Amino acid sequence: MPLAVRLLLEGEIETFRRIRLEALHREPASFASSAADWEAAPPDDWRRRLAIGPVAVAFRDEEPVGLMGLIPEGGRRMAHRGTLVMVYVRREERGAGLASRLLATVAAAGEALGIRQIELHASVENPTALGFYRREGFVEVGRMPAAFIHDGREIGEVVMVRQAP
């Protein structure tokens, strides 16, 4: 069962919807967004999100098993920056380099858009993700206390950045 990683096309709303909702349901404490927020979103909101910036999906055969997006900053003075979002790999697919492949795919797409600096916010409660980002060349530049609330608990985030060489 081969793994493939590719960018989604604007019309692939249903694939995007399936893997995004799976991520939010399976790992709710890892995301600032909630499944309820996205489930209530009309199809136009899903289309707009796909049009904002590159979204990479990992597939095992035809089944989506991973997701990562990049949102470019607006304005000329910040056009070199993008924010990594929606990072998710199914538990049974972790540890085989799939997140690195997703990151390489969105980073290359971002580079084609002129993005030279990738920024992200990661939960302080996710040491696995933080370790992955460090291995991929991201450095911590700050912390956001109480970045979001999940099940009544305030969860902080680590702010990280990676600049192109």
CORFEN-V185452 format. One record per residue. OMEGA is omega in whole degrees, 0 to 359 (NA if undefined). NEAR is the number of other ideal C-beta (glycine too) atoms within 12 Angstrom. D_FIRST is the distance of its C-alpha to the first C-alpha in whole Angstrom. Layout:
BEGIN
omega & near & d_first
OMEGA & NEAR & D_FIRST
OMEGA & NEAR & D_FIRST
END
This chain:
BEGIN
omega & near & d_first
184 & 11 & 0
176 & 11 & 4
177 & 26 & 7
176 & 21 & 10
178 & 34 & 13
176 & 25 & 16
175 & 31 & 20
174 & 38 & 20
184 & 17 & 23
183 & 18 & 26
185 & 13 & 25
184 & 26 & 22
185 & 25 & 24
177 & 18 & 22
178 & 29 & 19
181 & 37 & 21
182 & 28 & 23
185 & 26 & 20
179 & 38 & 18
179 & 39 & 22
175 & 30 & 23
180 & 29 & 21
183 & 34 & 21
178 & 27 & 25
185 & 21 & 25
184 & 23 & 23
188 & 30 & 25
181 & 26 & 28
183 & 29 & 30
187 & 34 & 28
175 & 35 & 29
176 & 26 & 32
176 & 28 & 31
176 & 23 & 31
180 & 22 & 29
178 & 13 & 32
184 & 17 & 33
178 & 27 & 30
181 & 18 & 30
184 & 13 & 34
177 & 22 & 33
181 & 13 & 34
180 & 16 & 31
177 & 11 & 33
178 & 20 & 33
179 & 28 & 29
180 & 21 & 30
180 & 17 & 32
178 & 30 & 30
182 & 31 & 27
183 & 21 & 30
183 & 25 & 31
185 & 34 & 29
175 & 40 & 25
179 & 42 & 23
177 & 43 & 19
175 & 42 & 16
180 & 40 & 13
165 & 29 & 10
193 & 21 & 6
180 & 11 & 6
185 & 15 & 10
177 & 20 & 10
183 & 35 & 13
180 & 35 & 12
187 & 43 & 15
173 & 47 & 18
179 & 48 & 21
178 & 39 & 24
179 & 39 & 27
178 & 30 & 31
174 & 31 & 33
178 & 23 & 37
178 & 15 & 40
183 & 9 & 43
185 & 10 & 43
180 & 8 & 44
184 & 17 & 41
179 & 17 & 39
184 & 22 & 37
174 & 28 & 36
181 & 37 & 33
177 & 31 & 31
184 & 41 & 28
172 & 32 & 27
185 & 38 & 24
182 & 43 & 22
170 & 39 & 20
177 & 37 & 16
183 & 28 & 15
184 & 17 & 17
179 & 15 & 13
184 & 27 & 12
176 & 23 & 15
182 & 14 & 16
177 & 19 & 14
183 & 19 & 16
179 & 32 & 14
177 & 34 & 18
179 & 26 & 19
177 & 26 & 17
180 & 44 & 18
179 & 36 & 21
181 & 25 & 21
180 & 31 & 20
179 & 42 & 23
178 & 35 & 26
177 & 23 & 25
177 & 29 & 26
179 & 37 & 29
178 & 23 & 30
177 & 17 & 30
180 & 24 & 32
180 & 18 & 35
180 & 29 & 33
180 & 22 & 34
178 & 29 & 34
181 & 41 & 32
178 & 32 & 33
172 & 42 & 31
180 & 35 & 32
180 & 39 & 31
176 & 32 & 32
181 & 26 & 34
181 & 23 & 32
182 & 25 & 29
179 & 14 & 29
179 & 20 & 26
181 & 32 & 25
177 & 27 & 29
178 & 18 & 28
182 & 28 & 25
178 & 33 & 27
178 & 19 & 30
181 & 17 & 27
174 & 28 & 26
177 & 20 & 30
177 & 28 & 31
179 & 20 & 35
178 & 21 & 36
178 & 19 & 39
178 & 18 & 40
178 & 18 & 40
178 & 21 & 40
177 & 14 & 42
182 & 16 & 41
174 & 25 & 38
181 & 26 & 37
178 & 15 & 38
181 & 24 & 36
178 & 11 & 37
180 & 9 & 40
173 & 15 & 39
181 & 17 & 40
179 & 26 & 37
178 & 24 & 38
173 & 31 & 35
178 & 29 & 35
183 & 26 & 36
182 & 34 & 34
171 & 27 & 34
178 & 32 & 33
177 & 19 & 34
180 & 17 & 33
NA & 7 & 35
END
